[in-house]
Amino acid sequence: MKYLRTQRPVWGLAIAMVVPLALCGLFYGLKGNQAVMDTWVFQVMGPLEQGLGRFWSVAPFSVMEVMIALFFLGNLLWLIRAFVYLWRERNGVMLLRQLLTLAAVWLWLWCAFCWLWNAAYYSSSFAQRSGLEDQPHSVEELALVTDWFAQQAAALADQVPRDGDGQFLRDQASWFETGLTVYDQLEETFPCLEMKSVKAKPLVCSRLQSILGFTGMYFPFTGEANVNVDAPACLIPATIAHEMSHQRMVASELEANFVGIAACLSCDDVVFQYSGYLMGLIQLCNALYPVAPEAWSEIAQTWFTPSLSLDWNTNNAYWNALESPVEEAAEQAYDTFLKGQGQELGIQSYGACVDLLVTYYYDQALGTE
């Protein structure tokens, strides 16, 4: 005798889908109210994630990677299970229920992501909190600050440890330790960044991150700043500082790049200083070359020492070798996501940090004349 499988109540699945939809609707209804978003982000969300970061810091590996792997494995097994039921019992209704259950899980995930990270895009920006305006500047001002960054990078290029081939020496264990103090000086200048630092973590699947075109990832569900350590070593210290800025609720990639660079330049460690100057120089040169190629060429001829040129070319060669349709698709997806959160420059907002760099370092650059 064949027994019929007991069907779970439909209302349970309905609630599982309606509740996250309602919470998402609430988020989209409130996201335009900056005062509400500020209260949520800086009094609830931020402290919660910083606490999660300290809790998970006891794990020497990226908990994010484990969670993501288990999540996608669970999705795959659930789908296999659903189609096995369809094949064995020829029950399309059961398949539909399995798929709707999976959809409910994804809805809850998106709901959590909205309230635990996307909200930060609609709260007060770092520029608003710090009083530092990212105003536009003339080409002459841009060239002046670019020249100053190149000069500083050239001066430090031979002071950082290098191997027998002249390559930037990889010592990532010490970099992640130093990262704990890299914000100490900058917090005095910008108190809005103050928090007890939580160590960033290297990614085991760093090569995959590079293939997708990413140098790191902040994970709000664990409060971890995760760093791609397969990328060229000369920029990893600056990337550590960049990802740690997200722990301080700096959501915009524009501002996170600036904050990470400023943290490196303000600290006492020469490796972080050089990495910060190099990352800043890349941003500035990318902005300067299209509008004043002659000025860029003069800067390169004047300041690009053999060591600085080696790091510059090593970084370019690494990323050029990984260009692929996969990277382009991932970049386009992330660009769409950023624009969807009000970041109208999309992924190009990485280059827009130039305005903040020129605003903040113009007086120092002018003082070298």
VOBA-1610 file (N, C-alpha, C; in pm, whole numbers, padded with zeros to 5 digits, always signed):
BEGIN
Met+00085-00119+00000Met+00000+00000+00000Met+00089+00125+00000Lys+00057+00221-00084Lys+00138+00342-00094Lys+00074+00453-00010Tyr+00154+00511+00078Tyr+00103+00615+00164Tyr+00129+00752+00099Leu+00031+00839+00108Leu+00045+00973+00054Leu+00130+01057+00148Arg+00222+01138+00090Arg+00306+01225+00170Arg+00224+01340+00227Thr+00239+01365+00355Thr+00165+01474+00418Thr+00215+01608+00365Gln+00122+01693+00324Gln+00158+01824+00271Gln+00164+01927+00385Arg+00269+02007+00385Arg+00278+02113+00485Arg+00177+02222+00452Pro+00128+02294+00553Pro+00030+02400+00530Pro+00085+02507+00435Val+00000+02552+00344Val+00040+02654+00247Val+00066+02788+00317Trp-00007+02812+00425Trp+00007+02942+00491Trp+00146+02965+00548Gly+00214+02857+00587Gly+00350+02872+00640Gly+00444+02927+00534Leu+00434+02874+00412Leu+00517+02921+00302Leu+00480+03064+00265Ala+00351+03093+00271Ala+00305+03228+00237Ala+00363+03331+00334Ile+00361+03298+00463Ile+00418+03390+00562Ile+00567+03408+00540Ala+00635+03298+00507Ala+00780+03303+00485Ala+00817+03394+00369Met+00724+03415+00277Met+00751+03503+00163Met+00698+03644+00185Val+00585+03655+00252Val+00524+03786+00271Val+00604+03873+00368Val+00654+03812+00477Val+00725+03890+00577Val+00849+03960+00520Pro+00939+03889+00449Pro+01055+03961+00393Pro+01015+04063+00288Leu+00908+04034+00211Leu+00862+04132+00113Leu+00814+04259+00183Ala+00745+04242+00296Ala+00698+04357+00372Ala+00815+04437+00429Leu+00915+04366+00480Leu+01032+04434+00536Leu+01111+04507+00428Cys+01121+04446+00309Cys+01186+04513+00197Cys+01107+04638+00157Gly+00973+04624+00155Gly+00890+04739+00123Gly+00909+04851+00223Leu+00922+04815+00351Leu+00947+04916+00454Leu+01080+04985+00430Phe+01182+04907+00394Phe+01313+04965+00367Phe+01305+05064+00252Tyr+01244+05023+00141Tyr+01237+05112+00025Tyr+01150+05234+00053Gly+01055+05220+00145Gly+00974+05334+00182Gly+01047+05434+00269Leu+01142+05386+00349Leu+01213+05472+00443Leu+01350+05518+00394Lys+01403+05457+00289Lys+01541+05485+00251Lys+01564+05632+00213Gly+01458+05701+00171Gly+01473+05841+00136Gly+01477+05935+00255Asn+01452+05882+00374Asn+01455+05963+00496Asn+01592+05946+00562Gln+01680+06041+00537Gln+01818+06027+00584Gln+01828+06022+00736Ala+01741+06095+00805Ala+01745+06094+00951Ala+01716+05955+01006Val+01619+05888+00946Val+01586+05752+00989Val+01702+05657+00957Met+01758+05671+00837Met+01870+05586+00798Met+01991+05610+00887Asp+02016+05736+00924Asp+02128+05767+01014Asp+02110+05698+01149Thr+01989+05707+01202Thr+01962+05644+01331Thr+01985+05494+01323Trp+01934+05433+01217Trp+01949+05288+01201Trp+02096+05248+01182Val+02163+05317+01090Val+02300+05277+01053Val+02399+05300+01167Phe+02395+05417+01228Phe+02499+05454+01324Phe+02467+05416+01468Gln+02341+05384+01497Gln+02306+05344+01633Gln+02270+05197+01645Val+02233+05135+01534Val+02193+04994+01540Val+02281+04907+01450Met+02275+04932+01320Met+02344+04847+01224Met+02495+04846+01242Gly+02555+04965+01251Gly+02699+04974+01266Gly+02751+04904+01391Pro+02698+04939+01509Pro+02744+04870+01631Pro+02722+04719+01625Leu+02610+04677+01565Leu+02584+04533+01554Leu+02691+04465+01471Glu+02723+04522+01355Glu+02821+04459+01266Glu+02962+04467+01324Gln+02993+04575+01392Gln+03123+04584+01456Gln+03136+04479+01567Gly+03026+04454+01637Gly+03026+04348+01737Gly+03042+04211+01674Leu+02974+04191+01560Leu+02989+04064+01487Leu+03132+04047+01440Gly+03192+04157+01393Gly+03331+04150+01348Gly+03425+04107+01459Arg+03405+04163+01579Arg+03490+04124+01692Arg+03465+03978+01732Phe+03338+03936+01724Phe+03305+03798+01760Phe+03371+03699+01664Trp+03359+03724+01536Trp+03413+03631+01437Trp+03563+03647+01416Ser+03624+03751+01477Ser+03768+03770+01461Ser+03848+03657+01526Val+03782+03580+01615Val+03853+03468+01678Val+03883+03358+01577Ala+03808+03356+01468Ala+03834+03256+01363Ala+03948+03307+01275Pro+04053+03227+01255Pro+04168+03273+01177Pro+04143+03274+01027Phe+04026+03231+00984Phe+03991+03225+00842Phe+03870+03314+00817Ser+03840+03335+00690Ser+03724+03415+00654Ser+03597+03331+00672Val+03517+03368+00770Val+03390+03298+00793Val+03296+03323+00674Met+03312+03439+00611Met+03232+03470+00493Met+03245+03362+00386Glu+03368+03321+00358Glu+03389+03221+00254Glu+03319+03091+00287Val+03325+03050+00414Val+03259+02927+00456Val+03108+02939+00441Met+03053+03052+00484Met+02909+03073+00475Met+02860+03073+00330Ile+02933+03142+00244Ile+02893+03149+00103Ile+02900+03011+00039Ala+03007+02937+00067Ala+03021+02802+00011Ala+02908+02711+00057Leu+02876+02715+00187Leu+02768+02632+00241Leu+02633+02674+00185Phe+02615+02803+00167Phe+02487+02853+00115Phe+02462+02802-00027Phe+02562+02816-00113Phe+02543+02773-00252Phe+02537+02620-00263Leu+02612+02551-00176Leu+02602+02406-00174Leu+02461+02364-00131Gly+02408+02431-00030Gly+02272+02403+00015Gly+02169+02429-00094Asn+02188+02537-00170Asn+02098+02566-00281Asn+02101+02454-00385Leu+02222+02408-00417Leu+02236+02302-00516Leu+02169+02174-00470Leu+02195+02135-00345Leu+02135+02012-00293Leu+01983+02023-00287Trp+01932+02140-00252Trp+01787+02160-00246Trp+01724+02144-00384Leu+01790+02198-00487Leu+01738+02186-00623Leu+01742+02041-00670Ile+01851+01972-00639Ile+01861+01830-00677Ile+01749+01751-00609Arg+01728+01778-00481Arg+01622+01711-00406Arg+01485+01738-00467Ala+01462+01862-00508Ala+01334+01899-00566Ala+01308+01824-00696Phe+01409+01815-00779Phe+01388+01747-00909Phe+01386+01595-00895Val+01451+01542-00791Val+01439+01399-00763Val+01295+01366-00724Tyr+01234+01450-00640Tyr+01093+01431-00604Tyr+01004+01433-00728Leu+01035+01529-00818Leu+00954+01539-00940Leu+00967+01411-01023Trp+01088+01359-01034Trp+01111+01238-01116Trp+01047+01116-01051Arg+01057+01104-00918Arg+01005+00985-00849Arg+00854+00988-00834Glu+00797+01104-00808Glu+00656+01108-00773Glu+00570+01178-00877Arg+00636+01236-00979Arg+00563+01305-01085Arg+00466+01408-01027Asn+00514+01482-00929Asn+00429+01575-00857Asn+00480+01718-00881Gly+00420+01786-00979Gly+00463+01922-01012Gly+00435+02021-00902Val+00330+01998-00824Val+00296+02088-00713Val+00407+02086-00609Met+00460+01966-00581Met+00567+01955-00483Met+00692+02029-00532Leu+00722+02017-00661Leu+00837+02089-00717Leu+00818+02239-00701Leu+00697+02286-00729Leu+00670+02429-00716Leu+00690+02475-00572Arg+00645+02395-00476Arg+00662+02431-00335Arg+00810+02437-00298Gln+00888+02342-00350Gln+01032+02342-00321Gln+01099+02466-00377Leu+01060+02504-00498Leu+01119+02622-00560Leu+01076+02750-00488Leu+00950+02755-00445Leu+00903+02872-00371Leu+00972+02882-00235Thr+00999+02768-00174Thr+01072+02770-00046Thr+01212+02828-00066Leu+01277+02788-00175Leu+01409+02842-00205Leu+01401+02992-00234Ala+01297+03030-00305Ala+01277+03172-00334Ala+01259+03252-00204Ala+01189+03192-00106Ala+01169+03258+00023Ala+01302+03281+00094Val+01392+03183+00083Val+01525+03196+00144Val+01599+03315+00081Trp+01593+03326-00051Trp+01659+03436-00120Trp+01596+03570-00085Leu+01463+03570-00066Leu+01397+03693-00025Leu+01445+03739+00112Trp+01457+03644+00206Trp+01508+03677+00339Trp+01652+03728+00330Leu+01731+03668+00241Leu+01870+03712+00224Leu+01876+03855+00175Trp+01795+03886+00073Trp+01795+04022+00019Trp+01743+04121+00123Cys+01641+04081+00198Cys+01587+04165+00305Cys+01696+04197+00407Ala+01769+04094+00450Ala+01877+04114+00547Ala+01986+04203+00490Phe+02018+04186+00362Phe+02122+04266+00299Phe+02079+04413+00292Cys+01952+04437+00265Cys+01902+04574+00261Cys+01920+04643+00396Trp+01880+04574+00502Trp+01882+04635+00634Trp+02020+04631+00699Leu+02109+04541+00653Leu+02241+04530+00715Leu+02354+04589+00630Trp+02323+04639+00510Trp+02427+04707+00434Trp+02373+04816+00343Asn+02272+04785+00261Asn+02224+04886+00167Asn+02179+05013+00237Ala+02134+05001+00361Ala+02091+05119+00436Ala+02203+05222+00447Ala+02328+05175+00449Ala+02441+05266+00464Ala+02456+05360+00345Tyr+02407+05319+00227Tyr+02414+05404+00109Tyr+02322+05526+00122Tyr+02224+05517+00210Tyr+02125+05624+00223Tyr+02140+05702+00352Ser+02242+05671+00431Ser+02272+05749+00551Ser+02369+05861+00515Ser+02405+05943+00612Ser+02498+06053+00586Ser+02631+05997+00536Ser+02684+06057+00433Ser+02809+06011+00374Ser+02926+06052+00462Phe+03042+05995+00431Phe+03163+06035+00503Phe+03189+06185+00485Ala+03168+06237+00364Ala+03190+06379+00338Ala+03100+06464+00428Gln+02975+06423+00445Gln+02883+06497+00531Gln+02924+06488+00677Arg+02965+06371+00720Arg+03001+06352+00860Arg+03132+06420+00897Ser+03222+06426+00800Ser+03356+06481+00827Ser+03366+06630+00795Gly+03274+06680+00712Gly+03283+06819+00669Gly+03377+06840+00554Leu+03430+06731+00497Leu+03521+06740+00384Leu+03441+06731+00255Glu+03441+06836+00175Glu+03360+06841+00054Glu+03439+06786-00065Asp+03374+06700-00143Asp+03440+06645-00262Asp+03408+06734-00383Gln+03456+06858-00377Gln+03427+06956-00482Gln+03516+06932-00604Pro+03468+06973-00722Pro+03549+06956-00843Pro+03669+07050-00842His+03771+07017-00920His+03893+07096-00924His+03940+07114-01067Ser+04026+07211-01086Ser+04082+07238-01218Ser+04184+07131-01255Val+04216+07124-01384Val+04317+07030-01431Val+04452+07063-01369Glu+04479+07192-01350Glu+04606+07233-01291Glu+04619+07183-01147Glu+04511+07193-01071Glu+04512+07142-00933Glu+04528+06991-00931Leu+04458+06923-01022Leu+04470+06778-01032Leu+04613+06739-01065Ala+04674+06809-01159Ala+04812+06777-01198Ala+04909+06801-01083Leu+04885+06907-01007Leu+04974+06940-00895Leu+04971+06829-00790Val+04850+06783-00754Val+04840+06679-00652Val+04893+06546-00706Thr+04869+06518-00834Thr+04923+06395-00894Thr+05076+06397-00890Asp+05134+06511-00922Asp+05279+06525-00917Asp+05331+06501-00776Trp+05259+06554-00677Trp+05301+06537-00537Trp+05293+06390-00495Phe+05185+06322-00533Phe+05172+06179-00500Phe+05285+06100-00566Ala+05316+06131-00691Ala+05423+06060-00760Ala+05557+06083-00692Gln+05580+06207-00648Gln+05704+06239-00579Gln+05716+06161-00448Gln+05608+06155-00371Gln+05611+06083-00244Gln+05629+05933-00267Ala+05557+05880-00366Ala+05569+05736-00395Ala+05711+05701-00438Ala+05770+05787-00522Ala+05907+05762-00568Ala+06005+05763-00451Ala+05983+05854-00355Ala+06075+05865-00241Ala+06068+05742-00151Leu+05952+05678-00146Leu+05934+05562-00058Leu+05957+05429-00129Ala+05959+05431-00262Ala+05965+05306-00338Ala+06085+05219-00302Asp+06197+05282-00272Asp+06318+05206-00238Asp+06334+05184-00088Gln+06239+05233-00010Gln+06245+05214+00135Gln+06167+05092+00182Val+06079+05040+00095Val+06001+04923+00134Val+06082+04796+00105Pro+06058+04688+00178Pro+06133+04563+00154Pro+06107+04508+00014Arg+06213+04459-00049Arg+06202+04401-00182Arg+06286+04274-00189Asp+06248+04185-00282Asp+06323+04060-00297Asp+06441+04081-00392Gly+06509+03972-00426Gly+06627+03981-00509Gly+06601+04034-00648Asp+06476+04021-00696Asp+06439+04071-00829Asp+06384+04212-00823Gly+06385+04271-00706Gly+06335+04406-00692Gly+06185+04415-00672Gln+06118+04300-00664Gln+05973+04299-00646Gln+05936+04333-00502Phe+05824+04398-00485Phe+05771+04431-00352Phe+05758+04302-00271Leu+05822+04297-00154Leu+05828+04174-00076Leu+05695+04148-00006Arg+05641+04030-00028Arg+05512+03993+00029Arg+05531+03946+00174Asp+05464+04016+00265Asp+05469+03981+00408Asp+05330+04007+00467Gln+05232+03937+00411Gln+05094+03970+00442Gln+05055+03947+00588Ala+05121+03851+00655Ala+05086+03827+00796Ala+05109+03954+00878Ser+05221+04021+00856Ser+05250+04144+00931Ser+05159+04258+00887Trp+05120+04259+00759Trp+05032+04365+00711Trp+04897+04361+00780Phe+04843+04241+00797Phe+04712+04230+00862Phe+04721+04270+01009Glu+04836+04244+01072Glu+04856+04289+01209Glu+04866+04441+01216Thr+04946+04498+01126Thr+04963+04643+01124Thr+04832+04713+01094Gly+04747+04647+01016Gly+04617+04706+00983Gly+04535+04744+01104Leu+04560+04680+01217Leu+04485+04711+01339Leu+04512+04852+01390Thr+04625+04909+01352Thr+04659+05044+01400Thr+04663+05148+01288Val+04631+05108+01167Val+04648+05198+01053Val+04554+05318+01060Tyr+04444+05307+01134Tyr+04347+05416+01143Tyr+04369+05506+01266Asp+04466+05476+01348Asp+04482+05549+01474Asp+04497+05700+01453Gln+04581+05741+01361Gln+04603+05884+01338Gln+04485+05949+01267Leu+04429+05880+01171Leu+04320+05938+01092Leu+04195+05958+01178Glu+04175+05872+01277Glu+04059+05887+01365Glu+04065+06017+01444Glu+04186+06065+01472Glu+04200+06192+01543Glu+04156+06308+01453Thr+04182+06295+01325Thr+04141+06399+01230Thr+03993+06390+01199Phe+03945+06267+01183Phe+03804+06244+01151Phe+03743+06151+01256Pro+03693+06207+01367Pro+03638+06125+01475Pro+03522+06035+01431Cys+03457+06068+01319Cys+03346+05985+01272Cys+03391+05845+01230Leu+03522+05826+01215Leu+03575+05696+01177Leu+03615+05611+01298Glu+03601+05667+01415Glu+03653+05598+01534Glu+03577+05470+01567Met+03648+05364+01586Met+03597+05236+01634Met+03715+05149+01674Lys+03691+05046+01753Lys+03796+04952+01786Lys+03821+04865+01664Ser+03942+04874+01608Ser+03970+04805+01482Ser+03957+04654+01495Val+03905+04595+01389Val+03893+04449+01378Val+03980+04405+01262Lys+04066+04308+01286Lys+04162+04266+01185Lys+04093+04218+01057Ala+04142+04265+00944Ala+04096+04215+00814Ala+04147+04073+00795Lys+04087+04001+00698Lys+04123+03861+00677Lys+04156+03832+00531Pro+04256+03747+00508Pro+04288+03708+00370Pro+04187+03606+00319Leu+04160+03611+00190Leu+04066+03518+00128Leu+04139+03396+00073Val+04089+03278+00102Val+04145+03155+00046Val+04121+03153-00105Cys+04002+03194-00146Cys+03966+03195-00289Cys+04001+03330-00352Ser+04119+03381-00322Ser+04160+03511-00374Ser+04170+03511-00526Arg+04216+03400-00583Arg+04230+03396-00728Arg+04095+03413-00796Leu+03993+03353-00738Leu+03858+03368-00792Leu+03814+03514-00786Gln+03848+03581-00677Gln+03817+03724-00665Gln+03884+03802-00777Ser+04009+03768-00808Ser+04079+03838-00915Ser+04014+03812-01050Ile+03972+03689-01073Ile+03906+03655-01199Ile+03778+03737-01215Leu+03710+03761-01103Leu+03588+03842-01105Leu+03617+03992-01104Gly+03745+04027-01084Gly+03784+04168-01089Gly+03775+04242-00958Phe+03773+04169-00845Phe+03760+04234-00714Phe+03889+04219-00633Thr+03917+04321-00552Thr+04037+04315-00467Thr+04001+04288-00321Gly+03873+04282-00290Gly+03831+04253-00153Gly+03681+04260-00141Met+03631+04229-00022Met+03486+04230-00001Met+03456+04245+00148Tyr+03368+04339+00178Tyr+03317+04352+00314Tyr+03190+04269+00325Phe+03176+04193+00434Phe+03062+04103+00451Phe+02983+04146+00575Pro+02869+04210+00556Pro+02796+04266+00671Pro+02743+04162+00768Phe+02722+04038+00721Phe+02665+03936+00809Phe+02764+03885+00914Thr+02893+03911+00892Thr+02994+03874+00992Thr+03079+03993+01033Gly+03060+04107+00968Gly+03141+04225+00998Gly+03286+04211+00958Glu+03316+04119+00864Glu+03455+04094+00824Glu+03496+04177+00703Ala+03619+04229+00708Ala+03682+04293+00593Ala+03772+04189+00528Asn+03735+04142+00411Asn+03807+04033+00344Asn+03891+04087+00228Val+04013+04038+00216Val+04109+04095+00121Val+04163+03988+00027Asn+04166+04022-00101Asn+04224+03937-00204Asn+04376+03945-00193Val+04441+03835-00156Val+04586+03836-00138Val+04659+03774-00257Asp+04585+03743-00364Asp+04649+03697-00487Asp+04691+03817-00572Ala+04631+03931-00546Ala+04660+04053-00621Ala+04805+04098-00595Pro+04858+04188-00678Pro+04995+04236-00657Pro+05018+04286-00515Ala+05128+04244-00457Ala+05156+04270-00315Ala+05162+04418-00283Cys+05207+04500-00377Cys+05229+04642-00347Cys+05102+04716-00310Leu+04985+04664-00349Leu+04860+04733-00320Leu+04776+04664-00212Ile+04822+04550-00162Ile+04744+04479-00059Ile+04732+04561+00070Pro+04839+04626+00120Pro+04821+04708+00242Pro+04713+04814+00225Ala+04712+04883+00111Ala+04609+04986+00088Ala+04471+04924+00077Thr+04463+04803+00020Thr+04334+04733+00010Thr+04283+04695+00148Ile+04373+04654+00237Ile+04333+04624+00375Ile+04268+04747+00438Ala+04331+04863+00422Ala+04276+04986+00477Ala+04142+05020+00412His+04132+04996+00282His+04006+05024+00211His+03892+04939+00266Glu+03913+04809+00280Glu+03806+04721+00328Glu+03772+04751+00473Met+03870+04792+00552Met+03843+04827+00692Met+03761+04955+00703Ser+03763+05039+00600Ser+03680+05160+00603Ser+03532+05122+00600His+03498+05012+00533His+03359+04969+00530His+03310+04927+00669Gln+03401+04875+00750Gln+03363+04841+00888Gln+03325+04966+00966Arg+03374+05081+00920Arg+03343+05208+00982Arg+03223+05275+00915Met+03145+05197+00846Met+03022+05241+00780Met+03046+05344+00671Val+03161+05335+00604Val+03184+05413+00483Val+03141+05323+00367Ala+03021+05346+00316Ala+02964+05254+00217Ala+03011+05285+00075Ser+03012+05411+00039Ser+03046+05451-00096Ser+03188+05408-00132Glu+03205+05343-00246Glu+03338+05303-00290Glu+03425+05426-00317Leu+03362+05533-00362Leu+03433+05660-00380Leu+03501+05700-00249Glu+03422+05706-00144Glu+03475+05751-00016Glu+03564+05647+00050Ala+03532+05519+00033Ala+03613+05414+00094Ala+03754+05414+00036Asn+03766+05441-00093Asn+03899+05449-00152Asn+03978+05564-00092Phe+03912+05680-00081Phe+03981+05795-00022Phe+04019+05769+00123Val+03926+05717+00202Val+03952+05693+00344Val+04065+05593+00362Gly+04065+05485+00281Gly+04172+05387+00290Gly+04308+05447+00258Ile+04313+05529+00153Ile+04439+05594+00115Ile+04484+05690+00225Ala+04390+05770+00276Ala+04424+05867+00380Ala+04473+05797+00507Ala+04415+05682+00540Ala+04460+05607+00658Ala+04604+05561+00639Cys+04635+05511+00520Cys+04772+05465+00492Cys+04872+05579+00501Leu+04836+05693+00445Leu+04929+05806+00444Leu+04950+05866+00582Ser+04852+05848+00671Ser+04862+05908+00804Ser+04932+05818+00906Cys+04950+05691+00871Cys+05010+05598+00968Cys+05163+05607+00963Asp+05229+05536+01054Asp+05374+05545+01066Asp+05448+05434+00992Asp+05374+05343+00932Asp+05437+05228+00866Asp+05468+05262+00720Val+05593+05249+00682Val+05635+05290+00548Val+05573+05203+00439Val+05547+05077+00468Val+05485+04988+00370Val+05343+05036+00338Phe+05268+05068+00442Phe+05132+05118+00420Phe+05134+05255+00355Gln+05230+05339+00394Gln+05240+05471+00332Gln+05264+05458+00181Tyr+05361+05376+00145Tyr+05392+05359+00003Tyr+05274+05301-00073Ser+05211+05199-00016Ser+05097+05137-00082Ser+04983+05238-00100Gly+04963+05325+00000Gly+04861+05428-00010Gly+04893+05530-00118Tyr+05019+05574-00121Tyr+05058+05669-00226Tyr+05043+05606-00364Leu+05078+05480-00377Leu+05068+05413-00506Leu+04922+05401-00550Met+04835+05361-00456Met+04693+05350-00492Met+04636+05487-00528Gly+04673+05589-00450Gly+04627+05724-00481Gly+04679+05771-00616Leu+04804+05739-00645Leu+04864+05779-00772Leu+04792+05714-00890Ile+04753+05589-00874Ile+04678+05521-00980Ile+04546+05592-01005Gln+04474+05626-00897Gln+04347+05697-00910Gln+04366+05832-00979Leu+04467+05905-00935Leu+04491+06039-00989Leu+04535+06034-01135Cys+04622+05939-01168Cys+04669+05928-01307Cys+04555+05886-01400Asn+04468+05800-01351Asn+04353+05759-01433Asn+04263+05877-01464Ala+04259+05974-01373Ala+04178+06094-01397Ala+04254+06197-01481Leu+04385+06207-01461Leu+04464+06310-01528Leu+04492+06277-01675Tyr+04523+06152-01704Tyr+04567+06117-01840Tyr+04466+06154-01948Pro+04335+06127-01930Pro+04240+06161-02037Pro+04228+06310-02064Val+04253+06394-01963Val+04233+06539-01980Val+04363+06615-02004Ala+04476+06556-01963Ala+04605+06624-01981Ala+04716+06519-01996Pro+04719+06448-02110Pro+04819+06343-02128Pro+04963+06394-02124Glu+04984+06519-02167Glu+05121+06573-02163Glu+05168+06591-02018Ala+05077+06638-01933Ala+05112+06655-01793Ala+05141+06521-01728Trp+05061+06421-01763Trp+05083+06286-01709Trp+05220+06233-01753Ser+05253+06250-01879Ser+05382+06202-01931Ser+05499+06270-01861Glu+05486+06399-01837Glu+05593+06473-01768Glu+05612+06421-01626Ile+05500+06393-01558Ile+05508+06340-01422Ile+05576+06204-01422Ala+05535+06118-01516Ala+05592+05983-01524Ala+05742+05989-01552Gln+05783+06076-01645Gln+05925+06087-01679Gln+06007+06143-01563Thr+05945+06230-01484Thr+06018+06295-01375Thr+06032+06206-01252Trp+05926+06134-01217Trp+05921+06068-01086Trp+05920+05915-01089Phe+05890+05855-01203Phe+05879+05709-01204Phe+06018+05646-01202Thr+06064+05615-01083Thr+06193+05548-01063Thr+06180+05402-01108Pro+06292+05330-01120Pro+06282+05188-01158Pro+06193+05106-01064Ser+06203+05130-00934Ser+06122+05052-00839Ser+05974+05087-00851Leu+05943+05216-00861Leu+05804+05257-00876Leu+05748+05205-01009Ser+05826+05214-01114Ser+05781+05165-01244Ser+05756+05014-01242Leu+05841+04941-01170Leu+05825+04796-01161Leu+05692+04762-01094Asp+05660+04828-00984Asp+05533+04801-00916Asp+05414+04842-01002Trp+05427+04954-01068Trp+05320+05003-01157Trp+05293+04903-01268Asn+05400+04858-01334Asn+05386+04766-01446Asn+05341+04627-01400Thr+05388+04583-01284Thr+05347+04453-01230Thr+05196+04451-01206Asn+05144+04559-01149Asn+05001+04568-01123Asn+04922+04568-01253Asn+04966+04647-01351Asn+04896+04651-01480Asn+04898+04516-01550Ala+05014+04451-01549Ala+05027+04322-01617Ala+04937+04216-01552Tyr+04928+04219-01420Tyr+04846+04120-01348Tyr+04700+04130-01391Trp+04647+04252-01388Trp+04505+04268-01419Trp+04476+04254-01568Asn+04571+04296-01652Asn+04552+04278-01796Asn+04545+04130-01834Ala+04623+04048-01764Ala+04625+03905-01794Ala+04495+03836-01755Leu+04419+03897-01664Leu+04296+03834-01615Leu+04170+03888-01682Glu+04187+03979-01778Glu+04069+04031-01847Glu+03997+03920-01920Ser+03866+03914-01902Ser+03786+03808-01964Ser+03639+03848-01961Pro+03555+03777-02037Pro+03411+03804-02032Pro+03353+03785-01892Val+03413+03694-01814Val+03365+03671-01677Val+03386+03796-01592Glu+03507+03854-01603Glu+03534+03976-01527Glu+03443+04089-01571Glu+03422+04101-01704Glu+03337+04207-01755Glu+03194+04192-01705Ala+03145+04067-01702Ala+03009+04042-01655Ala+02996+04074-01507Ala+03097+04033-01427Ala+03094+04062-01283Ala+03102+04212-01259Glu+03185+04281-01337Glu+03198+04425-01322Glu+03068+04495-01357Gln+03002+04449-01465Gln+02876+04509-01505Gln+02768+04486-01400Ala+02767+04366-01341Ala+02668+04335-01237Ala+02689+04425-01116Tyr+02814+04444-01075Tyr+02843+04528-00959Tyr+02813+04674-00990Asp+02842+04716-01114Asp+02812+04851-01156Asp+02662+04877-01147Thr+02582+04781-01191Thr+02437+04793-01184Thr+02390+04800-01040Phe+02451+04718-00954Phe+02415+04719-00811Phe+02443+04855-00749Leu+02561+04912-00776Leu+02596+05041-00717Leu+02500+05150-00763Lys+02467+05150-00893Lys+02374+05250-00943Lys+02236+05232-00881Gly+02200+05107-00852Gly+02071+05078-00790Gly+02063+05128-00647Gln+02178+05152-00585Gln+02181+05203-00447Gln+02209+05353-00443Gly+02186+05419-00557Gly+02203+05564-00560Gly+02345+05609-00588Gln+02436+05516-00616Gln+02574+05552-00650Gln+02579+05572-00801Glu+02543+05692-00847Glu+02516+05714-00989Glu+02639+05694-01077Leu+02758+05710-01022Leu+02878+05687-01103Leu+02907+05540-01121Gly+02833+05455-01050Gly+02855+05312-01063Gly+02995+05274-01022Ile+03053+05178-01092Ile+03186+05131-01056Ile+03292+05238-01082Gln+03260+05340-01166Gln+03354+05447-01189Gln+03372+05536-01067Ser+03287+05516-00966Ser+03303+05594-00845Ser+03436+05566-00776Tyr+03504+05457-00812Tyr+03639+05435-00760Tyr+03730+05549-00805Gly+03714+05596-00929Gly+03796+05705-00979Gly+03754+05840-00925Ala+03627+05852-00884Ala+03576+05981-00837Ala+03635+06020-00702Cys+03707+05932-00635Cys+03771+05969-00508Cys+03880+06072-00532Val+03913+06096-00659Val+04013+06197-00694Val+03974+06334-00639Asp+03847+06369-00644Asp+03804+06499-00593Asp+03838+06514-00445Leu+03814+06408-00368Leu+03847+06412-00226Leu+03999+06420-00206Leu+04074+06346-00285Leu+04220+06348-00273Leu+04276+06488-00300Val+04225+06551-00407Val+04274+06685-00441Val+04232+06786-00334Thr+04108+06774-00287Thr+04060+06865-00182Thr+04146+06855-00057Tyr+04175+06733-00015Tyr+04242+06711+00113Tyr+04392+06733+00106Tyr+04455+06699-00008Tyr+04602+06706-00016Tyr+04654+06822-00098Tyr+04567+06909-00146Tyr+04612+07019-00230Tyr+04709+07112-00157Asp+04676+07147-00034Asp+04764+07238+00041Asp+04901+07177+00065Gln+04905+07045+00092Gln+05034+06980+00112Gln+05113+06977-00018Ala+05043+06951-00129Ala+05111+06948-00259Ala+05162+07086-00294Leu+05085+07188-00265Leu+05124+07326-00294Leu+05247+07366-00213Gly+05259+07308-00094Gly+05371+07340-00007Gly+05503+07286-00055Thr+05501+07195-00154Thr+05627+07139-00206Thr+05685+07227-00316Glu+05609+07327-00358Glu+05658+07410-00467Glu+05768+07505-00422
//
